């Protein structure tokens, strides 16, 4: 948000005289009670001076009206997206499996550090990160659980195709009404939750992830590093 510097009223040109001083008279003629007719040269000089003053006054007014307002930058606080706080036990869920088969349940991963990735086929950033999750699932098999949640998706068939291309073979649940996404306080996709073996939130990552960005949190959960 910017605060606009106020522009004060334009100053008027000073006439160099007070109203009490009476009419101006040429300097070469002393003032007297009888009227004195100014010379032609003095009259011409006065007209020139008045014209110059008028030009400057008009120019100043135009400047004040047309000049750009100078704004002073004001720091605007960036609020972090809504999320479950670290240490919170992640809400449990059971969802139908994408492509059919056994129900996908978070309770099945209890006792193992778990990564829960919320995505959808219509989300471009989600498509970009699926290959990283596919590689992660291959490298961490046996000591890290990965669960996908296809949330609010209009085309589950496309989601399956994207997962196949990314070689992502971990279980993916279908959250068609975004019920689970709502319980995890999601407002956008993709979002990834990192849970410890007791199912408590350790970290939340927003936006597309790479294998390198996933590794820094996976290594904290498991004590093992994956190869970017």
Backbone torsions as a table, in degrees:
resi	resn	phi	psi	omega
1	UNK	NA	137.4	-178.1
2	UNK	-111.2	141.5	173.2
3	UNK	-101.8	130.6	-175.7
4	UNK	-90.6	128.3	178.2
5	UNK	-68.2	130.2	-178.7
6	UNK	-74.8	143.5	177.8
7	UNK	-101.5	121.0	-177.7
8	UNK	-75.3	170.0	179.9
9	UNK	-64.2	144.1	-177.8
10	UNK	-68.5	131.9	178.0
11	UNK	-70.7	146.7	179.2
12	UNK	-92.0	152.5	179.9
13	UNK	-67.5	134.0	-179.4
14	UNK	-78.2	137.6	-179.0
15	UNK	-87.1	-15.5	179.6
16	UNK	77.4	18.2	-178.5
17	UNK	-153.8	158.3	174.6
18	UNK	-104.1	156.4	179.1
19	UNK	-61.9	-27.3	-177.8
20	UNK	-74.2	-13.6	-175.8
21	UNK	-74.0	-13.8	-179.3
22	UNK	80.2	-174.9	-177.0
23	UNK	-67.9	148.0	176.9
24	UNK	-72.7	143.8	177.2
25	UNK	-131.9	151.7	178.9
26	UNK	-58.1	145.5	-177.8
27	UNK	-65.6	-23.5	-176.5
28	UNK	-79.7	-9.3	-179.0
29	UNK	-116.4	125.6	176.9
30	UNK	-66.9	152.8	179.3
31	UNK	-77.4	138.6	177.2
32	UNK	-143.7	174.8	-179.3
33	UNK	-75.1	-19.4	-179.7
34	UNK	-90.3	142.8	-178.5
35	UNK	-62.5	142.2	179.2
36	UNK	-119.7	128.7	-178.4
37	UNK	-83.8	121.1	-178.8
38	UNK	-67.6	153.9	179.4
39	UNK	-75.0	163.7	-179.8
40	UNK	-65.7	-37.2	179.4
41	UNK	-63.9	-42.1	-179.8
42	UNK	-65.8	-39.6	179.4
43	UNK	-65.5	-40.7	179.1
44	UNK	-65.1	-42.5	179.3
45	UNK	-62.4	-40.1	179.1
46	UNK	-63.6	-41.1	179.1
47	UNK	-65.4	-39.6	179.0
48	UNK	-63.7	-45.6	-179.9
49	UNK	-62.5	-40.2	179.0
50	UNK	-65.7	-39.5	179.0
51	UNK	-64.8	-42.4	178.7
52	UNK	-63.3	-43.3	179.1
53	UNK	-61.7	-39.3	179.6
54	UNK	-65.0	-40.3	179.3
55	UNK	-62.8	-45.1	179.1
56	UNK	-62.4	-40.6	-179.4
57	UNK	-64.8	-44.0	179.1
58	UNK	-64.0	-41.9	179.2
59	UNK	-61.8	-40.0	179.6
60	UNK	-65.6	-41.1	179.7
61	UNK	-63.4	-43.7	179.0
62	UNK	-61.6	-40.3	179.8
63	UNK	-61.9	-45.8	-178.4
64	UNK	-63.9	-40.2	-176.1
65	UNK	-73.2	-38.8	-172.3
66	UNK	-97.5	-13.0	-176.4
67	UNK	-66.4	146.9	177.7
68	UNK	-70.6	144.5	176.5
69	UNK	-75.3	132.0	179.2
70	UNK	-87.3	123.7	-177.6
71	UNK	-100.6	144.6	175.7
72	UNK	-103.8	122.1	-177.7
73	UNK	-64.3	134.8	178.8
74	UNK	-119.3	130.1	-179.3
75	UNK	-63.0	129.4	-179.6
76	UNK	-112.7	117.9	-175.7
77	UNK	-66.6	135.1	178.1
78	UNK	-95.4	118.4	-178.3
79	UNK	-87.6	130.3	179.0
80	UNK	-66.3	145.5	178.4
81	UNK	-59.9	155.4	178.0
82	UNK	-62.1	142.8	-178.5
83	UNK	-162.7	161.8	172.6
84	UNK	-74.3	135.5	-176.9
85	UNK	-71.6	151.1	177.3
86	UNK	-58.5	137.3	-178.0
87	UNK	95.5	-15.0	178.5
88	UNK	-73.5	138.7	174.4
89	UNK	-73.2	123.5	-177.2
90	UNK	-64.8	138.0	179.1
91	UNK	-59.0	135.0	178.4
92	UNK	-77.4	155.4	177.9
93	UNK	-156.1	156.0	172.7
94	UNK	-133.8	124.6	-174.8
95	UNK	-131.8	149.6	173.5
96	UNK	-62.2	141.3	-175.6
97	UNK	-79.1	136.4	177.2
98	UNK	-62.5	123.9	-177.7
99	UNK	90.8	-3.4	179.8
100	UNK	91.7	163.7	179.3
101	UNK	116.9	-159.3	-175.5
102	UNK	-64.6	143.2	178.3
103	UNK	-59.6	141.5	178.1
104	UNK	-92.1	116.2	-177.2
105	UNK	-126.9	135.5	180.0
106	UNK	-69.2	-28.0	-179.8
107	UNK	-64.2	-22.4	179.7
108	UNK	-68.7	-18.1	-178.0
109	UNK	-98.1	-0.4	-178.6
110	UNK	-60.5	133.5	-175.6
111	UNK	101.2	-7.7	-180.0
112	UNK	-131.0	132.8	174.2
113	UNK	-53.6	139.3	-171.6
114	UNK	-133.8	142.3	173.7
115	UNK	-114.5	123.4	179.1
116	UNK	-111.5	117.5	-177.9
117	UNK	-110.8	120.2	176.6
118	UNK	-94.4	129.0	-177.2
119	UNK	-151.8	178.1	173.7
120	UNK	-157.3	153.9	-176.5
121	UNK	-68.4	-25.9	-178.8
122	UNK	-81.9	-6.0	-176.9
123	UNK	-91.7	113.9	-177.2
124	UNK	-61.7	-44.1	179.3
125	UNK	-64.0	-33.0	178.3
126	UNK	-65.2	-42.2	179.9
127	UNK	-61.4	-37.6	-176.4
128	UNK	-67.8	-27.7	-174.5
129	UNK	-97.2	-10.5	-174.8
130	UNK	-61.4	-34.3	179.1
131	UNK	-64.7	-33.3	177.7
132	UNK	-65.9	-40.0	178.2
133	UNK	-70.2	-33.5	176.0
134	UNK	-62.8	-44.5	178.4
135	UNK	-66.2	-37.8	-179.7
136	UNK	-64.0	-41.6	-178.8
137	UNK	-65.3	-34.0	179.3
138	UNK	-70.3	-42.9	-174.9
139	UNK	-77.4	-22.0	-174.5
140	UNK	-111.5	13.6	-178.5
141	UNK	-56.2	128.3	176.7
142	UNK	102.9	-21.3	-179.8
143	UNK	-134.6	0.2	175.6
144	UNK	-142.4	132.1	176.8
145	UNK	-98.6	137.1	176.2
146	UNK	-121.2	130.4	179.1
147	UNK	-127.3	127.5	175.8
148	UNK	-98.6	146.3	176.0
149	UNK	-128.0	108.1	179.5
150	UNK	-83.9	98.4	-168.9
151	UNK	-103.9	134.8	174.5
152	UNK	52.4	43.2	-175.8
153	UNK	-95.9	137.2	179.9
154	UNK	-92.9	-11.6	-176.6
155	UNK	-141.1	79.5	179.5
156	UNK	-58.0	-30.5	179.7
157	UNK	-63.3	-41.8	178.1
158	UNK	-66.8	-36.6	177.7
159	UNK	-61.6	-42.3	177.8
160	UNK	-62.7	-40.7	-179.7
161	UNK	-64.7	-40.2	179.5
162	UNK	-65.3	-40.3	178.9
163	UNK	-66.3	-38.1	178.9
164	UNK	-65.3	-43.5	178.2
165	UNK	-62.4	-37.4	-178.8
166	UNK	-81.5	-1.6	-177.5
167	UNK	56.7	39.6	179.0
168	UNK	-97.3	105.3	-174.6
169	UNK	-104.9	4.2	179.7
170	UNK	-71.0	160.2	-178.6
171	UNK	-66.7	139.1	-179.8
172	UNK	-129.3	125.1	178.2
173	UNK	-96.3	150.1	-179.0
174	UNK	-97.9	112.6	-180.0
175	UNK	-108.5	66.0	-170.1
176	UNK	-60.6	-34.3	-179.0
177	UNK	-94.8	6.2	179.9
178	UNK	60.2	28.3	179.5
179	UNK	-66.7	-45.5	179.8
180	UNK	-68.7	-41.6	178.1
181	UNK	-57.6	-38.8	178.4
182	UNK	-66.2	-39.6	179.8
183	UNK	-67.3	-22.3	176.3
184	UNK	-95.6	12.2	174.8
185	UNK	60.1	39.6	179.6
186	UNK	-83.5	141.6	174.7
187	UNK	-125.0	-6.7	179.6
188	UNK	-158.9	170.0	178.7
189	UNK	-128.8	152.7	-2.7
190	UNK	-86.5	157.8	175.3
191	UNK	-138.9	138.9	-178.7
192	UNK	-126.4	127.0	177.1
193	UNK	-103.8	137.0	176.0
194	UNK	-109.7	119.8	-176.0
195	UNK	-116.6	143.3	176.2
196	UNK	-79.9	-177.7	-175.7
197	UNK	-64.5	-20.6	178.0
198	UNK	-91.5	3.3	177.7
199	UNK	83.5	16.0	179.6
200	UNK	-91.9	145.4	-179.8
201	UNK	-69.0	128.4	175.8
202	UNK	-106.3	-38.6	-178.2
203	UNK	-158.9	155.6	175.0
204	UNK	-128.5	129.1	179.2
205	UNK	-113.9	132.6	-179.4
206	UNK	-109.0	139.6	178.5
207	UNK	89.6	176.9	-177.1
208	UNK	-64.5	135.8	-179.5
209	UNK	-108.9	148.6	172.6
210	UNK	-105.9	170.8	178.4
211	UNK	-63.8	-34.6	178.7
212	UNK	-66.2	-42.9	-179.6
213	UNK	-69.7	-32.8	176.4
214	UNK	-68.8	-35.9	-175.5
215	UNK	-61.1	-37.5	-175.7
216	UNK	-63.6	-27.9	178.4
217	UNK	-94.7	-33.0	176.0
218	UNK	-63.3	-39.3	179.4
219	UNK	-65.5	-31.7	176.9
220	UNK	-71.5	-35.1	-179.1
221	UNK	-75.2	-37.8	-171.1
222	UNK	-112.4	-16.9	-176.3
223	UNK	79.0	7.2	-179.7
224	UNK	-124.3	145.5	-178.6
225	UNK	-104.1	145.9	175.2
226	UNK	-100.9	159.0	-176.7
227	UNK	-90.0	119.9	176.9
228	UNK	-62.9	NA	NA
